[in-house]
C-alpha cells in the first residue's frame, strides 16, 4: 500500500522546521558575549616591490 503525502502537509512540516531553526538561531545569537583581556597591535610594514613589469596593449 502506497500512502500519498499531500503538498500542504509537506509545506507545513518544512515551515515548522524553518521556524524552529530560526528561533534557535535567534536565541543563540541574542545572548551577551563578554570578552575580557588585553590585546596589542603592532605596526605593520607594507613593502611592495615590482621588478621587471611589462605592459602589453591588446
N, C-alpha and C positions, 0 to 999 in steps of 0.2 A: 504494500500500500504506500503510495507516494502522497505526502502531505504538501499542499501548496502553501507558500508563505506569501501573504499579501504585501504589496508595496508599502502600504500605510504602516503596517507592523514593523517593517524593516526601517522605515524612516523614523518612526517613534523611538525605536531602540537606538539608532545612531544619534538622534538628538539628545536622548537621555544620557548616553555615554559622553557626548560632547559637553553637555552642561556639567557633568560630574568632573571631567578632566579640567575644564576651565575653572571650576570652583576650587579644586585642589591646587591648581597653579596660582590662582589669586591669593589663596590663603598662605601659600609658601613664600610668595614674593612680597606680601604686605607686612611681614614681620620686620621689626627693627634689627639692624645689624650694627653692632658696636665693635669698633676697631680701636685697640689701644696699642701704643708703641710709638716709636720714632722712626723716621726714615731720612736718609741723606741722599741727595742727588748731586753727583759731581759734575763738573763742567765737561762737556764733550767737545771734541775737535773733529770738524768735518773737513778733511783734506781730500779734494777730488782732483786727480791729475788725468789729463787727456794727452796722450802722446800718439803721434803719427795718425791723426784723424784725417779722413778724406771725405769729400762730399761729391757725389755724382748726381747731376741733374737728370731727371727722367722725362 
